[in-house]
Amino acid sequence: MPVEQQRRDVKRGRPEPRQRERDLEGKMLRLPVRKHQEGPPPIDREITVAEGITVKELSEKLGIKANLVIKKLVERKVFATINQSLDAKLAEEIARAFGASTNKVSYEEEAIQEVEQAEEAADLVRRAPVVTVMGHVDHGKTSLLDAIRSADVAAHEAGGITQHIGAYHVVKNGRKIVFIDTPGHEAFTRMRARGAKVTDVVVLVVAADDGVMPQTREAINHAKAAGVPIVVAINKIDRPDAQPDRIKQQLTESGLLAEDWGGDTVMVPVSAKTQTNIDLLLEMILLVADMQDLKANPSRPAMGNVLEAQLDRGRGPVATVLVRNGTLRVGDFFICGSVFGKVRAMFDDRGAPIKEAEPSTPVEVLGLDSLPDVGDTFQVVTDTAKAKQIVIYREAKAREQAMSKGSRITLDRLHEQLKEGETKELNVILKTDVGGTAEVLTDTLTKLSNDKVKIRVLSTGVGAITESDVLLASASDAIIVGFNVRPERSATALAEQEKVDIRLHTIIYELSDEIKKAMSGMLEPVHKEVYRGRAEVRETFRITKVGTVAGCMVLDGVITRDSQVRLLRDNIVVHTGKIDSLKRFKNDASEVKSGFECGIGIANFNDVKLGDIIEAFVIERVAGELF
């Protein structure tokens, strides 16, 4: 404004422009405030709110402009952009403010709903039944599977117990049947429960010479809870003391009445050893599956469940996935819990590479960013940007939860501990070869806590025991438990230096027994393993009538002729046995020291590969000691 105009305004008694603005602000501030705020409008519609919903998506579902949603957020002191993810509770409050009730679903559930709405009955085709084999320890589940698929798995299991979930398929009368072999030991209750959730038929294996055991009843309860039909395989009928009728009588007490006794449960007497009635069992499984009318749509995006996850040094994170519906193809993008990835390669249950997997197919998938949790839903996505956003949201939520769990000790907590008496805490760091075992072992160890000793599992992981594990154990005064894995050499040296106790096991009940004895102060004299040395396989030689001999370089320590050896591949135990032959050039040697080359033959084992590590040790009997 020109200076002359301002002067004229002042002469006429008008206030200056700035003064006018100040007066206007003052009037607005002095406006009367409404005492009673209006309540939310009545509910007139329902919307579904998926986790990590953005402001834009919420506005579209509510049928209003995004700036109105942003305005409501600002009123709640939340400053969000149009593409920002909202917490489910906050999204619910905003929707209520606009007169809508919400129905919370996960991202996967929302994606499935959209596909199912577009699906037509003509797209559905018959799919193969997924069968879970359950039963008590040593009742012959794995042997029965061997008889079905003619492969020897039981011989490779430690202590003859199945330690992981395995999935295999067989073909009968031109139709496929998929088997999931769940471990039978009671420590694997949760793993077995998960097996029952993805299954269509449960085959309950009961030994004819033994009877119904606690785990048998447990398996029946799991199957009934999941609403899955049961086919009973009465195994070991070739034994002279077999009593199939007594088994039927015992199963009647658990609510399973045989068909030939007027009930509706199919019971087939079989023998895994002599392969009696195996074909009849398969036919019965197909008959029970047909009654359920199992169908799937191969043309939709694939969805399934993670049965197992492990870290492979050469291939990275690897997941065993059971495709439940749709077709999984190489190149598909997928979301799996808080893991996003792209299918780079797939392998079937026999290890052969495949390009696509139809419904009811177990496959090993490569291309994950990190390890998923066992039991997670595996969902192929078309909107990759949205899927990545969901993964980031889930990771942030998981981080928040982890931080809230790690609470420090307070004076109140210390006072409570003192009131309880001499309560000690045993901190454990757990490393296993596969993810499912880690979860089950955590549960098993936590349940061992009593009034005097509380067991806390500080961290669990998959893969070899590393230096960082030892440092964590040292800082938190913990012991390290390794299951089917070995410590790296540098980690072993650091553990000796820091006086950290590393316990290594391959059978679950031995681990729980050892900890129980240590807690009760009754640890008996134990057989302690003394490390001798390790050698790296540089070359392999096939020799007639001898087998495979490994040309090795001794990396440290000494390899002696009387040692026991452990073959490590990617720090995971492949075989434990004895040295059959130890040679320097063509001469037999009693020992070979560090830095020298030698030839090592392992008794009854030929599957030696380049890069494997042969670790030598001896077992000594020493007095027991508390952790």
ZATI-436369 format. One record per residue (C-alpha): x, y, z; residue number from 1. Coordinates in steps of 0.02 Angstrom, whole numbers, plus 50000, padded with zeros to 5 digits. Each point is the difference from the previous one (the first is absolute). Layout:
SEVEX     X     Y     Z zakol
SEVEX     X     Y     Z   NUM
...
END
This chain:
SEVEX     X     Y     Z zakol
SEVEX 50000 50000 50000     1
SEVEX 50070 50175 49957     2
SEVEX 50059 50107 50146     3
SEVEX 49879 50143 49954     4
SEVEX 49850 49879 50010     5
SEVEX 50056 49943 50173     6
SEVEX 50016 50179 50059     7
SEVEX 49824 50042 49932     8
SEVEX 49928 49847 50092     9
SEVEX 50080 50056 50163    10
SEVEX 49930 50179 49976    11
SEVEX 49822 49928 49971    12
SEVEX 50016 49899 50161    13
SEVEX 50018 49827 49916    14
SEVEX 50120 49878 50087    15
SEVEX 50156 49935 49911    16
SEVEX 49983 49833 49903    17
SEVEX 50107 49905 50127    18
SEVEX 49895 50071 50141    19
SEVEX 49841 49941 49908    20
SEVEX 50071 49821 49990    21
SEVEX 50040 50002 50185    22
SEVEX 49823 50059 50042    23
SEVEX 49924 49861 49891    24
SEVEX 50106 49866 50089    25
SEVEX 49945 50069 50168    26
SEVEX 49815 49986 49949    27
SEVEX 50024 49820 49944    28
SEVEX 50086 49954 50163    29
SEVEX 49856 50077 50098    30
SEVEX 49868 49895 49907    31
SEVEX 49895 49894 50121    32
SEVEX 50052 49816 50003    33
SEVEX 49864 49866 49987    34
SEVEX 49991 49912 50167    35
SEVEX 49931 49833 49937    36
SEVEX 50095 49919 49856    37
SEVEX 49892 49901 49879    38
SEVEX 50016 49811 50016    39
SEVEX 50051 49889 49854    40
SEVEX 49867 49972 49865    41
SEVEX 49895 49841 50007    42
SEVEX 50077 49844 49919    43
SEVEX 49928 49975 49825    44
SEVEX 50128 49883 49918    45
SEVEX 50141 49875 50035    46
SEVEX 50172 49999 49920    47
SEVEX 50145 49877 50010    48
SEVEX 50164 50071 50065    49
SEVEX 50158 49904 49958    50
SEVEX 50160 50023 50099    51
SEVEX 50109 50144 49940    52
SEVEX 49855 50085 49908    53
SEVEX 50052 50168 49925    54
SEVEX 49906 50166 50016    55
SEVEX 49955 49991 49813    56
SEVEX 49930 49822 50015    57
SEVEX 49899 50045 50155    58
SEVEX 49924 50153 49913    59
SEVEX 49953 49891 49848    60
SEVEX 49915 49871 50112    61
SEVEX 49906 50138 50093    62
SEVEX 49952 50083 49835    63
SEVEX 50066 50172 50049    64
SEVEX 50143 50113 49949    65
SEVEX 50172 49963 50073    66
SEVEX 50021 50178 50067    67
SEVEX 49851 49972 50118    68
SEVEX 50087 49848 50074    69
SEVEX 50163 50099 50018    70
SEVEX 49901 50139 50087    71
SEVEX 49930 49874 50127    72
SEVEX 50176 49933 50030    73
SEVEX 50067 50177 50030    74
SEVEX 49863 50025 50130    75
SEVEX 50075 49848 50090    76
SEVEX 50175 50076 49987    77
SEVEX 50050 49871 49866    78
SEVEX 50084 50080 49849    79
SEVEX 49991 49871 49860    80
SEVEX 50025 50008 49812    81
SEVEX 49880 49920 49877    82
SEVEX 50110 49844 49978    83
SEVEX 50040 49973 50184    84
SEVEX 49949 49837 50087    85
SEVEX 49881 50013 50147    86
SEVEX 49987 49894 50155    87
SEVEX 49843 49889 49999    88
SEVEX 49933 50082 50159    89
SEVEX 50023 50176 49930    90
SEVEX 49919 49950 49835    91
SEVEX 49852 49931 50100    92
SEVEX 49980 50165 50095    93
SEVEX 50006 50104 49839    94
SEVEX 49872 49886 49914    95
SEVEX 49885 50015 50152    96
SEVEX 50012 50190 49988    97
SEVEX 49929 49986 49823    98
SEVEX 49860 49880 50052    99
SEVEX 50077 49834 49948   100
SEVEX 50035 49844 50104   101
SEVEX 50155 49899 49959   102
SEVEX 50041 49817 49977   103
SEVEX 50188 49966 50025   104
SEVEX 50085 49876 49883   105
SEVEX 50181 49962 49956   106
SEVEX 50073 50051 49832   107
SEVEX 49999 49818 49942   108
SEVEX 49818 49975 50052   109
SEVEX 49948 50156 49903   110
SEVEX 50095 49940 49844   111
SEVEX 49918 49827 50013   112
SEVEX 49826 50079 50019   113
SEVEX 50024 50101 49841   114
SEVEX 50056 49845 49902   115
SEVEX 49858 49892 50069   116
SEVEX 49869 50130 49951   117
SEVEX 50062 49994 49819   118
SEVEX 50014 49809 50001   119
SEVEX 49873 49893 49908   120
SEVEX 49949 49820 50037   121
SEVEX 50060 49947 49826   122
SEVEX 50180 50049 50047   123
SEVEX 50008 49871 50140   124
SEVEX 50084 49831 49969   125
SEVEX 50031 49850 50111   126
SEVEX 50163 50012 50098   127
SEVEX 50109 49870 50086   128
SEVEX 49966 49966 50185   129
SEVEX 50131 50058 50126   130
SEVEX 50028 49862 50129   131
SEVEX 50085 50022 50169   132
SEVEX 50076 49847 50082   133
SEVEX 49985 50005 50190   134
SEVEX 50028 49881 50144   135
SEVEX 50110 49952 50147   136
SEVEX 50191 49988 49998   137
SEVEX 50066 49838 49922   138
SEVEX 49829 49943 49938   139
SEVEX 50068 50000 49822   140
SEVEX 49941 50162 49918   141
SEVEX 50160 50032 49901   142
SEVEX 50018 49814 49959   143
SEVEX 49822 50002 49933   144
SEVEX 50041 50151 49892   145
SEVEX 50156 49908 49940   146
SEVEX 49894 49852 49950   147
SEVEX 49884 50119 49906   148
SEVEX 50135 50096 49907   149
SEVEX 50139 49866 50006   150
SEVEX 50135 50112 50073   151
SEVEX 50100 49978 50159   152
SEVEX 49978 50154 50109   153
SEVEX 50002 49920 50173   154
SEVEX 50183 49946 49984   155
SEVEX 50056 50182 49986   156
SEVEX 49901 50063 50151   157
SEVEX 50094 50025 50164   158
SEVEX 49939 49869 50125   159
SEVEX 49871 49942 49871   160
SEVEX 49889 50151 50038   161
SEVEX 49934 50118 49866   162
SEVEX 50066 50173 50045   163
SEVEX 49921 50110 49862   164
SEVEX 49840 50005 49900   165
SEVEX 50027 49917 49832   166
SEVEX 49878 50003 49854   167
SEVEX 49996 49870 49862   168
SEVEX 49880 49947 49862   169
SEVEX 49954 49830 49930   170
SEVEX 49888 49949 49852   171
SEVEX 49864 49867 50020   172
SEVEX 49878 49952 49859   173
SEVEX 50061 50152 49902   174
SEVEX 49956 50117 50145   175
SEVEX 50122 50094 50111   176
SEVEX 50002 49991 50192   177
SEVEX 50110 50122 50099   178
SEVEX 50068 49940 50168   179
SEVEX 50061 50111 50142   180
SEVEX 50104 49901 50125   181
SEVEX 49985 50088 50169   182
SEVEX 50120 49952 50140   183
SEVEX 49926 49886 50133   184
SEVEX 50094 50052 50158   185
SEVEX 49895 50095 50127   186
SEVEX 50114 50153 49989   187
SEVEX 49935 50029 49824   188
SEVEX 49818 50027 50053   189
SEVEX 49991 50173 49922   190
SEVEX 50082 49942 49840   191
SEVEX 49877 49858 49988   192
SEVEX 49854 50117 50032   193
SEVEX 50060 50108 49855   194
SEVEX 50008 49845 49890   195
SEVEX 49817 49964 50038   196
SEVEX 49948 50175 49946   197
SEVEX 50059 49980 49820   198
SEVEX 49939 49823 49979   199
SEVEX 49846 49915 49925   200
SEVEX 50019 49824 50072   201
SEVEX 50095 49939 50155   202
SEVEX 50078 49827 49996   203
SEVEX 50017 49944 50181   204
SEVEX 50134 49866 50017   205
SEVEX 49980 49882 50150   206
SEVEX 50115 49852 50031   207
SEVEX 49901 49837 50014   208
SEVEX 50123 49932 50131   209
SEVEX 50001 50158 50109   210
SEVEX 49832 50088 50010   211
SEVEX 49928 50175 50019   212
SEVEX 50128 50115 50081   213
SEVEX 49990 50182 50067   214
SEVEX 50063 50072 49835   215
SEVEX 49872 49895 49905   216
SEVEX 49859 50081 50101   217
SEVEX 50082 50170 49975   218
SEVEX 50001 49972 49810   219
SEVEX 49815 49951 50005   220
SEVEX 49960 50161 50095   221
SEVEX 50097 50106 49871   222
SEVEX 49908 49918 49855   223
SEVEX 49829 50021 50084   224
SEVEX 50038 50183 50042   225
SEVEX 50045 50033 49818   226
SEVEX 49843 49906 49941   227
SEVEX 50104 49881 49894   228
SEVEX 49944 49819 49962   229
SEVEX 50111 49863 50072   230
SEVEX 50058 49839 49915   231
SEVEX 50082 49880 50124   232
SEVEX 50148 49895 49940   233
SEVEX 50026 49856 50123   234
SEVEX 50185 49967 49967   235
SEVEX 50118 49855 50041   236
SEVEX 49867 49864 49973   237
SEVEX 50142 49884 49946   238
SEVEX 50061 49991 50182   239
SEVEX 49955 49838 50094   240
SEVEX 49929 50100 50148   241
SEVEX 49890 50114 49890   242
SEVEX 49821 50024 50062   243
SEVEX 49902 50110 49875   244
SEVEX 49833 49971 50089   245
SEVEX 50073 50065 50165   246
SEVEX 50054 50160 49907   247
SEVEX 49822 50022 49931   248
SEVEX 49932 49979 50177   249
SEVEX 50120 50132 50070   250
SEVEX 49959 50122 49857   251
SEVEX 49814 49980 50040   252
SEVEX 50037 50080 50170   253
SEVEX 50072 50151 49906   254
SEVEX 49842 50017 49895   255
SEVEX 50060 49908 49842   256
SEVEX 49889 49851 49956   257
SEVEX 50056 49886 49858   258
SEVEX 49889 49979 49846   259
SEVEX 49992 49810 50020   260
SEVEX 49939 50029 50180   261
SEVEX 49859 50113 49940   262
SEVEX 50093 50166 50009   263
SEVEX 50059 50126 49870   264
SEVEX 50190 49995 50023   265
SEVEX 50100 49910 49865   266
SEVEX 50129 49883 50081   267
SEVEX 50126 49907 49891   268
SEVEX 50118 49865 50071   269
SEVEX 50170 50028 49916   270
SEVEX 50181 49949 50015   271
SEVEX 50132 50124 49943   272
SEVEX 50135 49865 50010   273
SEVEX 49914 49870 49889   274
SEVEX 49903 50135 49900   275
SEVEX 49833 49915 50041   276
SEVEX 49841 50096 49956   277
SEVEX 50095 50159 49948   278
SEVEX 49896 50012 49839   279
SEVEX 49839 49977 50099   280
SEVEX 50051 50143 50117   281
SEVEX 50030 50116 49851   282
SEVEX 49832 49953 49923   283
SEVEX 49913 50037 50166   284
SEVEX 50086 50170 50010   285
SEVEX 49936 50043 49825   286
SEVEX 49825 49939 50047   287
SEVEX 49994 50108 50158   288
SEVEX 50069 50149 49899   289
SEVEX 49866 49977 49865   290
SEVEX 49864 50014 50132   291
SEVEX 50065 50175 50042   292
SEVEX 49994 50057 49818   293
SEVEX 50167 50092 50005   294
SEVEX 50014 50134 49865   295
SEVEX 50117 50141 49953   296
SEVEX 50020 50130 49863   297
SEVEX 50168 49981 49908   298
SEVEX 49976 50163 49903   299
SEVEX 50001 50117 50151   300
SEVEX 50155 50072 50090   301
SEVEX 50078 49870 50114   302
SEVEX 49978 49993 50188   303
SEVEX 50068 49875 50125   304
SEVEX 50087 49972 50167   305
SEVEX 50183 49993 50050   306
SEVEX 50038 49826 50067   307
SEVEX 50186 50031 50032   308
SEVEX 50131 50135 49980   309
SEVEX 50189 49989 50007   310
SEVEX 50154 50099 49956   311
SEVEX 50112 49923 49867   312
SEVEX 50173 50077 49979   313
SEVEX 50000 49975 49812   314
SEVEX 49817 50038 49963   315
SEVEX 49950 50121 50139   316
SEVEX 49831 49988 50089   317
SEVEX 49904 49847 49938   318
SEVEX 49817 49962 50044   319
SEVEX 49902 49839 49979   320
SEVEX 49826 50056 49945   321
SEVEX 49841 49900 49976   322
SEVEX 49899 50081 49860   323
SEVEX 49817 49992 50058   324
SEVEX 49915 50088 49854   325
SEVEX 50050 50080 49835   326
SEVEX 50159 49967 49901   327
SEVEX 50170 50061 50060   328
SEVEX 50120 50045 49859   329
SEVEX 50183 50050 49989   330
SEVEX 50005 50191 49992   331
SEVEX 49846 50027 50112   332
SEVEX 50013 50134 50134   333
SEVEX 49937 49946 50171   334
SEVEX 49973 50058 50178   335
SEVEX 50030 49881 50145   336
SEVEX 49971 50077 50172   337
SEVEX 50124 50143 50010   338
SEVEX 50105 49932 49854   339
SEVEX 49983 50058 49820   340
SEVEX 50083 49906 49858   341
SEVEX 49999 49936 49822   342
SEVEX 50000 49815 49954   343
SEVEX 50173 49981 49920   344
SEVEX 49998 49809 49997   345
SEVEX 49891 49857 50059   346
SEVEX 50040 49817 50040   347
SEVEX 49877 49857 50026   348
SEVEX 50006 49874 50144   349
SEVEX 50131 49897 49906   350
SEVEX 50116 50148 49972   351
SEVEX 49963 50023 49814   352
SEVEX 49980 50181 49936   353
SEVEX 49824 50044 49941   354
SEVEX 49923 50153 49915   355
SEVEX 49826 49995 50078   356
SEVEX 49911 49917 50147   357
SEVEX 49815 49961 49994   358
SEVEX 49884 49986 50153   359
SEVEX 50049 49872 50135   360
SEVEX 50183 50002 49948   361
SEVEX 50142 50014 50127   362
SEVEX 50146 50101 49929   363
SEVEX 50163 50075 50060   364
SEVEX 50004 50185 49955   365
SEVEX 50155 50109 49974   366
SEVEX 49995 50190 49990   367
SEVEX 49948 50056 50175   368
SEVEX 50076 50159 50074   369
SEVEX 50010 49920 50173   370
SEVEX 49935 49848 50096   371
SEVEX 49810 49994 50021   372
SEVEX 49920 49926 50157   373
SEVEX 49942 49821 49985   374
SEVEX 49811 49994 49976   375
SEVEX 49992 50170 49913   376
SEVEX 49878 50022 49855   377
SEVEX 50086 50009 49831   378
SEVEX 49906 50113 49878   379
SEVEX 50044 50047 49820   380
SEVEX 49969 50187 49970   381
SEVEX 49969 50101 49843   382
SEVEX 50014 50173 50083   383
SEVEX 50185 49992 50049   384
SEVEX 50007 50180 50063   385
SEVEX 49856 49967 50121   386
SEVEX 50079 49835 50057   387
SEVEX 50167 50085 50037   388
SEVEX 49907 50133 50099   389
SEVEX 49912 49865 50104   390
SEVEX 50168 49913 50034   391
SEVEX 50077 50165 50061   392
SEVEX 49847 50029 50110   393
SEVEX 50012 49824 50075   394
SEVEX 50188 50016 50031   395
SEVEX 49970 50164 50093   396
SEVEX 49864 49918 50106   397
SEVEX 50113 49850 50039   398
SEVEX 50140 50120 50050   399
SEVEX 49883 50095 50117   400
SEVEX 49945 49836 50081   401
SEVEX 50179 49941 50023   402
SEVEX 50047 50165 50081   403
SEVEX 49851 49996 50118   404
SEVEX 50044 49821 50052   405
SEVEX 50180 50040 50047   406
SEVEX 49958 50087 50164   407
SEVEX 50141 50033 50123   408
SEVEX 49998 49938 50179   409
SEVEX 49920 50125 50121   410
SEVEX 50005 50014 50190   411
SEVEX 49822 49931 50007   412
SEVEX 50050 49845 49901   413
SEVEX 50156 49977 50105   414
SEVEX 49893 50010 50158   415
SEVEX 49883 49866 49930   416
SEVEX 50147 49886 49961   417
SEVEX 50068 50021 50177   418
SEVEX 49828 49958 50073   419
SEVEX 49994 49839 49897   420
SEVEX 50166 49945 50076   421
SEVEX 50155 49937 49909   422
SEVEX 49929 50013 49824   423
SEVEX 50132 49979 49867   424
SEVEX 49982 50038 49815   425
SEVEX 50081 49889 49870   426
SEVEX 50021 50099 49839   427
SEVEX 50009 49897 49840   428
SEVEX 50050 50046 49822   429
SEVEX 49932 49873 49877   430
SEVEX 50069 49961 49826   431
SEVEX 49922 49864 49890   432
SEVEX 50013 49936 49822   433
SEVEX 49818 50041 49953   434
SEVEX 49872 50127 50059   435
SEVEX 49862 49881 50056   436
SEVEX 50115 49912 50123   437
SEVEX 50053 50168 50076   438
SEVEX 49818 50044 50038   439
SEVEX 49963 49830 50079   440
SEVEX 50161 49997 50104   441
SEVEX 49963 50175 50066   442
SEVEX 49832 49936 50064   443
SEVEX 50078 49841 50071   444
SEVEX 50136 50094 50096   445
SEVEX 49881 50134 50065   446
SEVEX 49883 49866 50069   447
SEVEX 50144 49926 50103   448
SEVEX 50000 50155 50114   449
SEVEX 49956 49966 50182   450
SEVEX 49996 50094 50167   451
SEVEX 50189 49997 50021   452
SEVEX 50064 50022 49823   453
SEVEX 49921 50105 49863   454
SEVEX 50056 49966 49822   455
SEVEX 50001 50148 49881   456
SEVEX 50037 49974 49815   457
SEVEX 50086 50165 49956   458
SEVEX 50015 49971 49814   459
SEVEX 49971 49865 49871   460
SEVEX 50078 49985 49828   461
SEVEX 50031 49884 49854   462
SEVEX 50176 49953 49945   463
SEVEX 50172 49981 50077   464
SEVEX 50047 50069 50172   465
SEVEX 50093 50163 49965   466
SEVEX 50111 50121 50097   467
SEVEX 49854 50119 50025   468
SEVEX 49903 49859 50088   469
SEVEX 50148 49971 50117   470
SEVEX 50015 50187 50036   471
SEVEX 49814 50009 50040   472
SEVEX 50016 49848 50115   473
SEVEX 50150 50079 50086   474
SEVEX 49910 50166 50027   475
SEVEX 49838 49920 50062   476
SEVEX 50080 49856 50099   477
SEVEX 49914 49870 49889   478
SEVEX 50038 49826 49935   479
SEVEX 49992 49959 49815   480
SEVEX 49901 49847 49942   481
SEVEX 50036 49940 49823   482
SEVEX 49880 49875 49921   483
SEVEX 50069 49911 49845   484
SEVEX 50121 50146 49971   485
SEVEX 50183 50033 50045   486
SEVEX 50092 50155 50058   487
SEVEX 50116 50090 49879   488
SEVEX 50183 49975 50046   489
SEVEX 50020 50183 50051   490
SEVEX 49843 49985 50109   491
SEVEX 50072 49846 50089   492
SEVEX 50162 50094 50039   493
SEVEX 49903 50152 50063   494
SEVEX 49888 49887 50108   495
SEVEX 50155 49924 50082   496
SEVEX 50070 50173 50031   497
SEVEX 49836 50070 50070   498
SEVEX 49961 49837 50096   499
SEVEX 49832 49981 49910   500
SEVEX 49921 49827 50009   501
SEVEX 49945 49929 49830   502
SEVEX 49891 49844 50005   503
SEVEX 49974 49906 49836   504
SEVEX 49859 49874 49971   505
SEVEX 49916 49903 49861   506
SEVEX 49856 49919 50097   507
SEVEX 49870 50108 50089   508
SEVEX 49961 49892 50151   509
SEVEX 50187 49985 50043   510
SEVEX 50010 50190 50003   511
SEVEX 49847 50018 50114   512
SEVEX 50062 49859 50114   513
SEVEX 50171 50084 50019   514
SEVEX 49921 50167 50047   515
SEVEX 49879 49916 50122   516
SEVEX 50146 49913 50088   517
SEVEX 50101 50160 50005   518
SEVEX 49851 50094 50076   519
SEVEX 49976 49868 50135   520
SEVEX 50189 49999 50036   521
SEVEX 50009 49814 49956   522
SEVEX 50106 50008 49844   523
SEVEX 50084 49829 49988   524
SEVEX 50176 49970 49936   525
SEVEX 49990 50040 49815   526
SEVEX 50094 49951 49845   527
SEVEX 50085 50161 49949   528
SEVEX 50056 50030 49822   529
SEVEX 50182 50056 49981   530
SEVEX 50042 50089 49838   531
SEVEX 50155 49933 49909   532
SEVEX 50009 50091 49833   533
SEVEX 49917 50037 49834   534
SEVEX 50043 49971 49818   535
SEVEX 49927 50072 49840   536
SEVEX 49957 49886 49852   537
SEVEX 50100 50062 49849   538
SEVEX 49973 49850 49884   539
SEVEX 49903 49835 49998   540
SEVEX 50057 49832 49928   541
SEVEX 49893 49847 49958   542
SEVEX 50098 49840 50038   543
SEVEX 49932 49829 49954   544
SEVEX 49954 49889 50150   545
SEVEX 50042 50145 50118   546
SEVEX 49875 50138 49955   547
SEVEX 50029 50188 50003   548
SEVEX 50161 50067 50077   549
SEVEX 50011 50185 50041   550
SEVEX 50162 50091 49957   551
SEVEX 50014 50125 50144   552
SEVEX 50105 50142 50069   553
SEVEX 50006 50003 50191   554
SEVEX 49953 50178 50048   555
SEVEX 50036 49991 50187   556
SEVEX 50030 49877 50141   557
SEVEX 50041 49821 49958   558
SEVEX 49901 49859 49915   559
SEVEX 50034 49832 50086   560
SEVEX 49961 49825 49937   561
SEVEX 49893 49958 50154   562
SEVEX 49893 50159 49992   563
SEVEX 49815 50009 49966   564
SEVEX 49956 50123 49861   565
SEVEX 49857 50114 49957   566
SEVEX 49972 50056 49820   567
SEVEX 49941 50181 49990   568
SEVEX 49922 50080 49846   569
SEVEX 49962 50187 50022   570
SEVEX 50030 49970 50188   571
SEVEX 49854 49877 50008   572
SEVEX 50036 49821 50052   573
SEVEX 49977 49881 49853   574
SEVEX 50076 49842 50076   575
SEVEX 50084 49939 50159   576
SEVEX 50110 49846 49995   577
SEVEX 50176 49928 50016   578
SEVEX 50158 50013 49897   579
SEVEX 50021 49846 49892   580
SEVEX 50170 50045 49927   581
SEVEX 50126 50141 50026   582
SEVEX 50146 50014 49877   583
SEVEX 50146 50116 49959   584
SEVEX 50032 49970 49815   585
SEVEX 49994 49808 49987   586
SEVEX 50050 49962 50181   587
SEVEX 49883 49973 50147   588
SEVEX 50018 50135 50134   589
SEVEX 49952 50000 50184   590
SEVEX 49980 50189 50000   591
SEVEX 50014 50150 49882   592
SEVEX 50038 50173 50068   593
SEVEX 49941 50174 49948   594
SEVEX 50065 50062 49831   595
SEVEX 50025 49825 49926   596
SEVEX 49898 49910 49866   597
SEVEX 49923 49829 50027   598
SEVEX 49872 49876 49933   599
SEVEX 49852 49961 50114   600
SEVEX 49876 49859 49974   601
SEVEX 49842 50006 50107   602
SEVEX 49924 49833 50049   603
SEVEX 49835 49959 49909   604
SEVEX 49985 50173 49923   605
SEVEX 50041 50057 49822   606
SEVEX 49902 50162 49975   607
SEVEX 50151 50116 50023   608
SEVEX 50006 50161 49899   609
SEVEX 50129 50135 49965   610
SEVEX 50001 50135 50136   611
SEVEX 49932 49884 50136   612
SEVEX 50084 50010 50171   613
SEVEX 50050 49842 50093   614
SEVEX 50009 50033 50187   615
SEVEX 50090 49873 50111   616
SEVEX 49956 49973 50183   617
SEVEX 50009 49872 50140   618
SEVEX 49874 49966 50139   619
SEVEX 50066 50005 50180   620
SEVEX 49902 49960 50159   621
SEVEX 50004 50147 50121   622
SEVEX 49910 50048 50160   623
SEVEX 49835 50092 49975   624
SEVEX 49995 50186 50024   625
SEVEX 49860 50126 50015   626
SEVEX 49986 50121 49854   627
END
